[in-house]
Amino acid sequence: MRESRADTARAIWQALGLHALLFALMFVGLLWTRTTAQVSAVGSPVTAELIDANALSPAMQRTLQKRPKPAELPPPEPEEAAPLPQPSPEPRPEDSVVTPQPQAQDFIPVPDNTNQDAVVDQPTPIAAEEDKVQEAKRKQDQVDLTEQKRQEQVEKQRRLAEQQDQEREQKLAEIRRKREAATRERTAAERAANLANQRAQQVADARSTAATGSSEASPPPGNNGTDTGLQARYAAALQEAILSKWTRPETVPVGSRCTLLIRQLPGGQVMSAEVSSPCAYDEQGRRSIEAAVLKAQPLPYAGFEKVFARNLTLNFTAQDR
């Protein structure tokens, strides 16, 4: 196993601690030896004197010579020799309970190249470091989860915005389609009405000519009791009323004309106002003139009751106020 700097430092400190402990034990032993107290026994102390044997009296010398000799111990008996080691018996074959392998194990041509020393030398992770790694992993997982939720929210908002745009486009397309259909129906009705008026006028002229002949003294044909002067003044009053509420766009030239179809009630209350053909205004000019008609209500009515019409066609001329 590969030693790290922490392991080496730990070993050094342990060795120093062991030596310090041994030194302390030796010091305590020396103190113990020096401070040992003498054991005191009961009785008077024993005293002895050394005397030279030649200085003794002849009687004491003879007594010492006649003292008995110590008994001699018998010689020790010889020990018995240890028996020689006997050969161990040969092992006898026993019946095997394991089924023998029918075939030899296949030879593995590719050996394991894993360096076991390198695997063993890897330092064992410390618990604190492992906790830090796990905490960092949990934080990263939380960040990834938050980012994923944010991406899902953005994608949801994008799909919702696309859906709203599609619905708005569909509604606008439906409004344009209905407006175009209404314009076509109105134009067709106007053409049919104009054609019917022309035919009726032709029939009336033919009948008048057949009844009175072609005399030069015959009075001029009538206009069904309509006062043309009052009709012109009514058109001029409508022009002035609408013009007072209209701001001419820069894209609409002065003097250009546009046909307006106005539906109104007695008293001049406007029900609707739409641009019809022919009209020389652009889209901005058409929308502005329609708004001006609605702002100008009630339209002139008093004094023009004889020429009042619920469905009115007005040829509006662009002018500055």
Number of C-alpha atoms within 10 A of each C-alpha: 10 10 10 10 8 8 10 11 11 11 12 11 10 12 12 10 12 12 11 11 12 11 12 11 12 11 11 11 11 10 11 11 9 8 8 8 8 6 5 7 7 5 6 6 7 5 5 5 4 5 8 6 10 8 9 10 9 10 9 12 13 10 9 11 10 9 8 7 7 6 6 6 6 6 6 6 6 6 6 6 6 6 6 6 6 6 6 6 6 6 6 6 6 6 6 7 6 6 6 7 7 6 6 6 7 6 7 7 6 6 7 8 6 8 9 9 10 10 10 11 12 11 11 7 9 9 9 9 10 11 12 12 12 12 12 12 12 12 12 12 12 12 12 12 12 12 12 12 12 12 12 12 12 12 12 12 12 12 12 12 12 12 12 12 12 12 12 12 12 12 12 12 12 12 12 12 12 12 13 12 12 12 16 13 12 14 14 12 12 13 12 12 12 12 12 12 12 12 12 12 13 12 12 13 14 11 12 13 14 10 9 11 10 10 8 7 7 10 8 7 10 8 9 6 7 11 11 11 8 15 15 12 12 19 19 13 16 20 20 17 19 21 21 15 18 22 16 18 16 9 11 17 16 13 11 13 17 20 19 22 18 20 17 20 15 14 14 18 17 19 13 13 18 17 20 18 11 11 16 15 21 12 9 13 23 21 13 17 26 19 16 19 25 18 16 20 17 16 21 20 18 11 10 15 13 13 15 19 15 14 13 13 16 17 16 21 15 23 17 12 10
